[in-house]
Amino acid sequence: MSPAARPRLILRADGNPRIGLGHVMRLLALGEILSEQFTCVFAIQEPADAVLEQLRMVCEEVVEVPPMPYDGEPAWLTQHLLQPTDVLVLDGYGFGHSFQQAVRPAVARLVYIDDLLAFPQLADVVLNPAGGVPPANYKLENPATRLLLGPHYAPLRQAFREVTLPERTADTDTVLVCLGGADPTHQTQRVADELLALSSVQRVHVVVGSAYAGWEVLTHWAQTHPRITLHRNLPAAELCLLMQQCGAAVCSPSTVSYEYCAAGGGVLFVLPVADNQQNIDRFLRSEGMALPYPSINNVLTSPEADRIADRLRQQQAHWFDGQISHRLQQEFAALLLPQPVFQLRPVVTADSARLLAWTNDPTVRQFSFNPNPVAAPEHEQWLAARLNHPQHLLLLAEEQESKQPIGLIRFSMEGEEATLSYLLDAAYRGQGLAPQLLVQGTRRVLQEKPALRRVVGHVQQRNEASIRAFRRAGFQPLSEANSSRPDSVTFVWVN
């Protein structure tokens, strides 16, 4: 998509030594992921020079919001920044219900990055990277709000999204300590000191960010401890490499823990340093990806330390599967679509004649992999075999008001993959309904069959309208060639 055709993604977060840089870095990673779909604009109050430099490396524009209380900011944003076609993403605790209420009319879509569940939501999308949060815990004022919950939707920086895993795993005698870039509760030195007291620990790597306020004190202390190596404001690629050299880590249950898991992982000990980290802390431990920090003495001095590391790595690899970018790109593409004017219902036997007429429509047959007309007995046998079959799902789209049928989407499932095909009634083609049908149908099948890992669709290369529909819906073309259908494009949606 050309820069002129891309909508704007307005990323709004603040960061400093007092509150840390977690909100800013999370939105910066989201901007990286969506940079080909959107023109990214970052809005921030009083950024440090080092933060500004990082923002400008990713975003086409950085807007410095004048210092003001959050309750006065919506008026400024509406007057000086926001446009009706923008997607606004908010990440921070000052952007509560009244803030959302004030800015929502000024933009096309509103997204909120949440980790506290502290107030009712007005956003079109709520993204909570913490796992284990039931959707029922949210109070949603917008019935169409889409919830993206858990680490499968956690925005990670590029180095951690495209990891090349080392040939061998690191030993647990080398330990990483990273309690966030700012460590606002100043626990880094205490933890490092406790690790040095363990005879099994040979090397401790301490990582802090540019917002860390106690660097001089920490540096002076480390000079008398030769087993300590200090790192400040590491680029993402260097941090990823360092994590792969550390078979154990002490991290705050935040994005840095997720980055350690994505980098290849090991024995992860989590130490909460902020109230908003409790959900991630619970999730990492309950899913077997991390252990509580107080257990570090027993684990690292145990002869079973390597076995424990292997067990945790398996769980970490399950959740951090390298598909985060794909999931977020497809969700934000779907976010730009209009709300559907139809609803889906299961196909029934009484729909048979209508389905046959659609199937034998000349345009449908033209772009079908089998262009021959379908005889009525063959169609009826096909439909009977698929209705109520657990490996097939046929959904009819009909207008919400008139109940007039407008199209069909169907899925055939095998293992963890579903293959879809769809069609629209001739009277409803050319109205932009195909992308909506693809998204709504795909979400329906994944809701009913959560064990599916992906949904694919095969399209003839000459069917340009269908190719555009899959792209607009957020499906991405597979790079590998399809030997059985060399003249087709295969699109995929990742669950």
Secondary structure, DSSP 8 states (H G I E B T S, - for coil): --GGGS-EEEEE---BTTTBSHHHHHHHHHHHHTTTTSEEEEEEES--HHHHHHHHHH-SEEEEE-S--GGGHHHHHHHHT--TT-EEEEESTT--HHHHHHHGGGSSEEEEE-SS--S-B--SEEEE--SS--GGG--BSSTT-EEEESGGG----HHHHS----SS---TTEEEEES-SS-TT--HHHHHHHHHT-TT--EEEEEE-TT-TTHHHHHHHHTT-TTEEEEES--HHHHHHHHHT-SEEEE-TTHHHHHHHHTT--EEEE---SGGGHHHHHHHHHTTS-EEGGGHHHHHTSTTHHHHHHHHHHHHHHH--S-HHHHHHHHHHHHTS---SEEEEE--GGGHHHHHHHHT-HHHHHTSSS-S---HHHHHHHHHHHTT-TTEEEEEEEETTT--EEEEEEEEEETTEEEEEEEE-GGGTTSSHHHHHHHHHHHHHHHH-TT--EEEEEEETT-HHHHHHHHHHT-EE-SS--TT-TTEEEEEEE-
